[in-house]
Amino acid sequence: MAPPLCMARNFLHKSQQIRAVRCLSLQRHVTPHPTLSVSTPGPLKVPTPPQHTSVRTNTQHRVVLLPEYPGHTPQVNPILKSYKDGLPEFSEVTEAHCYYGLGQRLMEFESSVCRMEASIEAGEKEWEVLLKQMEVERLELENTWAIVSLLKITTDKLDMDRFMTLERRAERAFLTRYDSRTIHGFVTGDSVDAVGGEDKTVLDRFVTEYRNQGYELPEKKYLELNANWMKRLGEAQRDHRFKLTTSTQRFRHIIRDPAVVREFPVDMLRAMSVDSSQPAKGPWSVTLHPYVYRKFLEYCPDRRLRWNAYNAYTVRGSRSSDVYLNVAGHVKDIRQHRLDQALVLGYYNYAEMSMVTKMAASVENVQSMIASMLGVAKESQEQELASLQEYAESRGFEDKIKEFDVPFFRRKQSRTLFGIEDEAIRDYFPLPTVLKGIFDLLETNFDVQFEVVEPESGVLGSVWNPEVTLYRVKDGGKEVGHCYLDPYIRDDKAYQGGDKGWYIPIRPHSGVGASQAVGAVVMALGPPGYGKPSLLSVQEVEEVVRQFGKVVQHMLAARKWSETSGKTGLEWDCLNVVPDFLMQWLMVPQVMQGMSQHWSSGERLSGGQVTSLISARNHLAGYDLCNELYKAAFDIAFYTEDYENEQYADLASRLAPQYLVLEREKEDAFPMYFEEMLTGHWAAGYYSHTWSKMLAADLFSAYLEAGLENKEAVSKVSARFKSTFLTSGSAVPTAQLFREFRGRDPTPEALLISMGIRESIQPKNRGSKS
């Protein structure tokens, strides 16, 4: 990810001529266009698509098309209901409402940026006053945009192509606050020298954004950055994304033999079958959908079929897969143009540039973290794979284990060692019991309460589906926000597996804007039926806990500005610290036991079963950690090493033996398909996954040091964690919060111990002999 807080969505700088036309067009919304009130089919009258005005700039010889302001009101378009008037009316929103409502909000936000520029030009010197002018329009835009994003995931109301284009337009509008010479001159001038507190935090982000947009460069260098390297980078990423998506969607293997799918879980069969209502009836399609692919490698007993799927996944983007879908050139271009971008901005390489907005702060700190864990993790990996090979041979396997064999035998070995069968253990984790366990944990430790409320038209709005539950969230009895829960899989809903969900922050807190937090947890769990509640696997329990970790951070982090509330503006390598921290509680037997209860008999898991579950979570932990460290090390080296001295394929071949015990398949095209590093948000930041886990484990170790049986000590630790990590938002740097909580910098010891890779070292009493 690019280091500026929003540079994941880079866009070309508009010329001053276009800016002038944009400002003039926005001022027209005082008197909406008179021809925008014709009827369309349906019960609600909505305007026709916006009329366009052609504006010719003679010096540029171009035509700029500008949409007219729709001029809707909340009475005509419910998506425009202000955040100040209550929760959204989801049930009344249509596709037309989303399209025109988001278009109107983005124009209003751009207009607020123009007013901010005008105030600066008129002599305004107070940074706080300027931010206040934009805060309400920002909250309204975020609210409308989040509603559209939520409906895209949870319904099939919206035309995806149309709204992808509109959302790109909204992204550009949202970034206009970082695209003004007038604002840049103000935030880097003498008028802001006395700014402090949260205002200073926001100011520093503006300065960082403008620096990385090239505003401090000479005109020639600025044009080189934005009209050349950023444009080429965007084109290379677009082409890479298209080819890899095409290659992924192309693979499909049909299974007709019921014996192959005999042990497959029902939710997997439902995702693979032609008719999802009859999952046991074939044929079944194997695709590279992340959930189907992952589960197929775990459950397929036919080694040839496992290799076929694995090979299809790892050759994506290579010449051997399809010469027309080869992405080698795009990978080189992405690496080159990110280096060009960094050099123009004055950084040594792209990785150094990326660290500007990371807690790690430097490439050396990341490399130090990786090196400190590699030795013990690789040693553990060697032992784990030797044990897995021995186990496979005891089951009649006569070959050497390969990468595509590990998931299958891992599941089998886990069942043998710990007596844990994922599908059988579901009976002990009904969704209502799991939710009660999570809510009890949050209330006991952090005084956060969740209570169900019935949405009604008005202040509490309405929901998009009858299955959705609305919770009022309280902190110490005081209302701090609302959270929706949409738990079950549906045909009209996005799907990335039952063990993967989303948290959509619909509204942030804002003291200035008088906004309360609102969010939505979206899952794809199996629906209740035949007298049974929804029953969760261990992985699904973990995912629900993770999502509610995001909820509690969003709800409690109430600051002065929306920019500093919740997770907005948080360092990229710290985004998942609170969710990973909450996951650590699942390693406590009493907590895991409290979330379990057989759906029929009411019996809880026994102490032995809970211990086995916790041990099973760490099965092959060294293998998993080494794979993550390999990707993190490659990502950092890819954006650090001189590409002329070492090509990316040679880099992968050099690093693999240092981290991985199993040899890579010769057809493996890594890193051609490493999307997170190339076209995702994790360029020079993939290490962030492990970094967050390291911080979370270190933070949780404070409870272990205090003693979980000591309720008074645990209460004090929880209060300290709440006052730092849960309520600070991004107003205070995470490094400072960590030092306040632990009194030192983080170390990886706690993570290695929590994963079972390193044994806990018990402190000795003074005067004891070794």
Residue pairs with C-beta under 8 A, 6 or more apart in sequence:
1 7
1 8
1 354
1 572
1 680
1 681
1 682
1 683
1 684
1 685
2 8
2 10
2 212
2 341
2 353
2 354
2 683
3 208
3 212
3 353
3 354
3 355
3 356
3 357
3 358
4 178
4 208
4 209
4 212
4 213
4 356
4 357
5 205
5 208
5 209
5 357
5 569
6 174
6 175
6 178
6 209
7 209
7 212
7 213
8 681
9 168
9 171
9 172
9 175
10 230
10 233
10 234
11 171
11 172
11 175
12 226
12 227
12 230
12 231
13 179
13 213
13 214
13 222
13 226
14 22
14 179
15 60
17 57
17 59
17 60
18 57
18 64
21 55
21 57
21 64
21 66
22 66
22 110
22 114
23 114
25 53
25 66
25 68
25 69
26 69
26 107
26 110
26 111
26 114
27 111
27 114
28 68
28 69
29 69
29 71
29 107
29 108
29 111
32 68
32 69
32 70
32 71
33 50
33 51
33 68
33 69
33 71
35 48
35 51
36 47
36 48
36 50
36 51
36 68
36 70
36 71
37 45
37 47
38 47
38 48
39 45
40 46
40 48
40 96
42 94
44 76
44 94
44 96
44 97
45 76
46 76
46 77
46 94
46 96
46 97
46 100
47 70
47 72
47 100
50 67
50 68
50 69
50 70
50 100
50 103
51 67
51 68
52 65
52 66
52 67
52 68
53 65
53 66
53 68
54 63
54 64
54 65
55 63
55 64
55 66
56 62
56 63
57 64
67 103
67 107
69 104
69 107
70 77
70 100
70 101
70 103
70 104
71 104
72 80
72 100
72 101
72 104
73 80
74 80
74 81
74 82
74 85
77 97
77 100
77 101
77 104
78 88
78 89
78 92
78 93
78 97
79 88
79 93
79 97
79 98
79 101
79 102
79 144
79 147
79 148
80 101
80 104
80 105
80 144
81 88
81 89
81 461
82 140
83 139
83 140
83 143
83 507
83 515
83 518
84 514
84 515
85 459
86 458
86 459
86 460
86 461
87 455
87 459
87 460
87 461
87 470
87 482
87 518
88 143
88 147
88 461
88 462
88 506
89 457
89 461
89 462
90 147
90 151
90 461
90 462
90 463
90 464
91 462
91 463
91 464
92 462
93 147
93 151
93 157
93 464
94 157
95 157
95 158
95 159
98 147
98 148
98 151
98 157
98 158
98 163
99 162
99 163
99 166
101 144
101 148
102 144
102 145
102 148
102 166
102 167
102 170
103 166
103 169
105 137
105 140
105 141
105 144
105 145
106 141
106 145
106 169
106 170
106 173
106 174
107 173
108 137
108 140
108 141
109 134
109 137
109 138
109 140
109 141
109 173
109 174
109 176
110 173
110 176
111 137
112 133
112 134
112 136
112 137
112 138
113 134
113 176
113 177
113 180
113 183
115 133
116 130
116 133
116 134
116 177
116 180
116 183
117 180
117 182
117 183
119 129
119 130
119 133
120 130
120 182
120 183
120 185
120 186
121 182
124 130
125 191
127 186
127 187
127 191
127 192
127 195
127 199
127 203
128 195
128 199
130 186
131 199
131 202
131 512
131 561
132 512
134 177
135 510
135 512
135 513
135 561
135 562
136 513
138 513
138 562
139 507
139 508
139 510
139 513
139 515
139 562
141 170
141 173
141 174
142 507
142 508
142 562
143 506
143 507
145 167
145 170
145 174
146 504
146 505
146 506
146 507
147 506
148 158
148 163
148 167
149 167
149 504
150 464
150 504
150 506
150 520
150 522
151 157
151 158
151 464
152 158
152 160
152 163
152 494
153 493
153 494
153 502
153 504
153 522
154 464
154 465
154 486
154 492
154 493
154 494
154 522
155 464
155 465
155 492
155 493
156 492
177 183
177 206
178 206
178 209
178 210
178 213
179 213
181 215
183 206
183 210
184 210
184 215
186 192
187 203
187 206
187 207
187 210
188 207
188 210
188 216
192 203
195 203
197 560
198 559
198 560
198 561
198 564
198 731
199 560
199 561
201 563
201 564
201 569
201 730
201 731
202 561
202 563
202 564
205 563
205 569
208 356
208 357
210 216
211 345
212 345
212 353
212 356
213 226
214 221
214 222
214 225
214 226
214 344
214 345
215 222
217 225
217 344
217 345
221 344
224 344
225 341
225 344
225 345
228 340
229 337
229 340
229 341
229 344
230 337
230 341
232 333
232 337
233 333
233 334
233 337
233 338
233 341
236 330
236 333
236 334
236 337
237 330
237 334
237 678
237 679
239 327
239 330
240 317
240 327
240 330
240 331
240 334
240 678
240 679
241 675
241 679
243 317
243 325
243 326
243 327
243 330
244 316
244 317
244 325
244 327
244 672
244 673
244 675
244 679
246 325
247 316
247 317
247 321
247 322
247 325
248 288
248 316
249 287
249 288
250 322
251 287
251 288
251 309
251 312
251 313
252 285
252 286
252 287
253 285
253 286
253 305
253 308
253 309
254 283
254 284
254 285
254 286
255 261
255 272
255 282
255 283
255 284
255 285
255 286
255 305
256 282
256 283
258 282
260 300
260 301
260 302
260 305
261 269
261 272
261 282
261 284
261 299
263 299
263 301
264 272
264 295
264 299
265 295
265 299
265 422
265 423
265 537
266 279
266 423
266 526
267 489
267 498
267 526
268 291
268 292
268 295
268 296
268 299
269 279
269 280
269 284
270 276
270 279
270 489
271 289
271 291
271 292
271 495
272 279
272 284
272 285
272 286
272 287
272 292
273 279
273 280
273 281
273 282
273 283
273 284
273 285
274 281
274 282
274 283
274 284
274 285
275 281
276 491
286 292
286 293
286 296
286 305
286 309
287 293
288 309
288 312
288 313
288 316
290 496
290 497
290 500
291 495
291 496
291 497
291 498
291 499
291 500
293 309
293 313
294 407
294 497
295 497
296 305
296 306
296 309
297 306
297 309
297 310
297 404
297 407
297 408
298 407
298 408
298 410
298 411
299 408
299 411
300 306
300 309
300 408
301 408
303 404
303 405
306 404
306 405
306 408
307 402
307 404
309 404
310 403
310 404
310 665
311 404
311 665
311 667
313 673
314 665
314 667
314 668
314 669
314 670
314 673
315 321
315 667
315 668
315 669
316 325
316 669
316 672
316 673
317 325
317 326
317 327
317 328
317 331
317 669
317 672
317 673
318 326
318 328
318 667
318 669
318 672
319 326
319 328
320 667
320 669
321 669
327 672
328 672
330 678
331 648
331 671
331 672
331 678
332 643
332 648
334 678
334 679
335 638
335 639
335 643
335 648
336 643
338 350
338 639
338 683
339 349
339 350
339 639
339 643
341 350
341 353
342 348
342 349
342 350
342 352
342 353
343 349
345 353
347 353
349 639
349 640
350 639
350 640
350 683
350 684
351 363
351 636
351 639
351 640
351 684
352 362
352 363
352 640
353 684
354 639
354 683
354 684
354 685
355 361
355 362
355 363
355 366
355 684
357 571
357 572
358 571
358 572
358 573
358 685
358 688
359 571
359 573
359 574
359 691
359 733
359 734
359 735
360 366
360 369
360 573
360 687
360 691
361 735
363 636
363 640
366 632
366 636
366 687
366 691
367 633
367 636
369 687
369 690
369 691
369 694
369 748
370 629
370 632
370 633
370 636
370 687
370 690
372 747
372 748
373 625
373 629
373 690
373 748
373 751
373 752
374 626
374 629
374 658
374 659
376 622
376 752
376 757
376 758
377 622
377 625
377 626
377 629
377 752
377 757
378 622
378 626
378 659
378 661
379 622
380 621
380 622
380 623
380 625
380 757
381 622
381 623
381 625
381 626
381 660
381 661
382 622
382 661
383 622
384 620
384 621
384 622
384 623
385 401
385 406
385 623
385 661
385 662
387 413
388 401
388 406
388 409
388 410
388 413
388 620
389 400
389 401
391 409
391 412
391 413
391 416
392 401
392 405
392 409
395 409
395 412
397 405
397 409
401 409
401 662
402 662
402 665
403 662
403 664
403 665
406 620
406 623
406 662
410 619
410 620
411 422
413 619
414 420
414 616
414 619
415 421
417 615
417 616
417 619
418 612
418 613
418 615
418 616
418 619
419 609
419 612
420 538
420 612
420 613
420 616
422 537
422 538
422 539
423 537
425 537
425 538
425 613
426 535
426 536
426 537
427 535
427 598
427 599
427 600
428 596
428 597
428 598
428 599
428 604
428 605
429 535
429 536
429 537
429 538
429 540
429 541
429 595
429 596
430 532
430 533
430 534
430 535
430 536
430 597
430 599
431 487
431 525
431 528
431 533
431 534
431 535
431 536
431 544
432 533
433 595
433 596
433 597
433 599
434 536
434 541
434 544
434 595
435 485
435 544
436 595
437 591
437 594
437 595
437 596
438 544
438 545
438 548
438 595
439 449
439 450
440 594
441 582
441 585
441 591
441 594
442 448
442 449
442 450
442 548
442 552
443 449
445 714
445 715
445 718
446 552
446 556
446 718
446 721
446 722
446 726
447 475
447 476
447 722
448 473
448 474
448 475
448 552
448 555
448 556
449 473
449 474
449 475
449 477
450 471
450 472
450 473
450 474
450 483
451 471
451 472
451 474
452 469
452 470
452 471
452 472
453 460
453 470
453 471
453 472
453 482
454 460
454 470
455 461
455 462
455 463
455 470
456 462
460 470
460 482
463 470
463 484
464 486
465 486
465 490
467 486
467 487
467 488
467 490
468 484
468 485
468 486
469 484
469 485
469 487
470 482
470 483
470 484
470 485
471 482
471 483
471 484
471 485
472 479
472 482
473 479
473 480
473 481
473 482
473 483
473 517
473 551
473 555
474 480
475 555
475 556
479 516
480 509
480 516
480 517
480 555
480 556
480 558
481 509
481 516
481 517
481 518
481 519
481 554
481 555
482 516
482 517
482 518
482 519
483 518
483 519
483 520
483 521
483 551
483 555
484 519
484 520
484 521
485 520
485 521
485 523
486 493
486 520
486 521
486 522
486 523
487 521
487 523
487 525
487 534
488 523
488 524
488 525
488 526
488 527
488 528
488 534
489 495
489 498
489 524
489 525
489 526
489 527
493 522
493 524
494 502
494 522
494 524
495 524
496 524
497 524
498 523
498 524
498 525
498 526
498 536
498 537
498 539
498 540
499 537
499 539
499 540
499 542
499 543
500 524
500 543
501 521
501 522
501 523
501 524
501 543
501 544
501 546
501 547
502 520
502 521
502 522
502 547
503 519
503 520
503 521
503 522
503 547
503 550
503 551
503 554
504 519
504 520
504 522
505 517
505 518
505 519
505 554
505 566
505 567
506 518
506 519
506 520
507 515
507 516
507 517
507 518
507 519
508 515
508 517
508 554
508 562
508 565
508 566
508 568
509 515
509 516
509 517
509 557
509 558
509 559
509 562
509 565
509 566
509 729
510 559
510 560
510 561
510 562
510 565
511 558
511 559
511 560
511 561
512 560
512 561
513 562
515 562
517 554
517 555
517 558
517 565
517 566
519 550
519 551
519 554
519 555
521 544
521 547
521 548
521 550
521 551
523 540
523 543
523 544
523 547
525 534
525 536
525 540
526 534
526 535
527 534
528 534
532 599
533 599
535 599
536 544
538 613
538 616
538 617
541 586
541 595
542 583
542 586
545 579
545 582
545 583
545 585
545 586
546 576
546 579
546 580
546 582
546 583
547 579
548 582
549 578
549 579
549 580
549 581
549 582
549 583
550 567
550 578
550 579
552 578
552 582
552 726
553 566
553 567
553 578
553 579
553 725
553 726
554 566
554 567
556 722
556 726
556 727
557 565
557 566
557 567
557 726
557 727
557 728
557 729
557 730
558 565
558 727
558 729
559 565
559 728
559 729
559 731
560 731
562 568
563 569
563 730
564 729
564 730
564 731
565 729
565 730
566 729
566 730
567 575
567 729
567 730
568 729
568 730
569 729
569 730
570 729
570 730
570 734
571 730
571 733
571 734
572 681
572 685
572 688
573 685
573 687
573 688
573 691
573 692
574 688
574 691
574 692
574 695
574 734
575 688
575 692
576 688
576 689
576 692
576 693
576 696
577 692
577 695
577 696
577 699
577 725
577 734
578 696
578 725
578 726
580 692
580 693
580 695
580 696
580 697
581 695
581 696
581 699
581 700
581 721
581 725
583 696
584 696
584 697
584 700
584 754
585 591
585 700
586 592
586 614
586 617
587 614
587 617
587 754
588 708
589 607
589 610
589 611
589 614
590 708
592 605
592 610
592 613
592 614
593 604
593 605
593 607
593 610
596 604
596 605
596 610
597 603
597 604
598 604
605 613
615 756
618 755
618 756
621 755
621 756
621 757
622 755
622 757
623 661
625 690
625 755
625 757
626 659
626 660
626 661
627 659
627 660
628 689
628 690
629 659
629 690
630 655
630 656
630 658
630 659
630 660
631 674
631 677
631 686
632 686
632 687
632 689
632 690
633 655
633 658
633 659
634 651
634 652
634 655
634 671
634 674
634 677
635 674
635 677
635 682
635 683
635 684
635 685
635 686
635 687
636 684
636 686
636 687
637 651
637 655
638 648
638 651
638 671
638 677
638 684
639 683
639 684
640 684
641 651
646 654
648 671
652 670
652 671
656 663
656 664
664 670
671 677
671 678
676 682
676 686
677 683
677 686
682 688
690 751
693 751
694 746
694 747
694 748
694 750
694 751
695 734
695 738
695 746
697 750
697 751
697 753
697 754
698 738
698 742
698 746
698 747
698 749
698 750
698 751
699 721
699 725
699 738
699 741
699 742
700 750
700 754
701 750
701 753
701 754
702 717
702 720
702 721
702 741
702 742
703 714
703 717
706 713
706 714
706 716
706 717
707 713
707 714
708 714
720 741
721 741
724 737
724 740
724 741
725 737
725 741
728 737
735 745
738 745
738 746
739 745
749 758
752 758
753 759
753 760
764 770
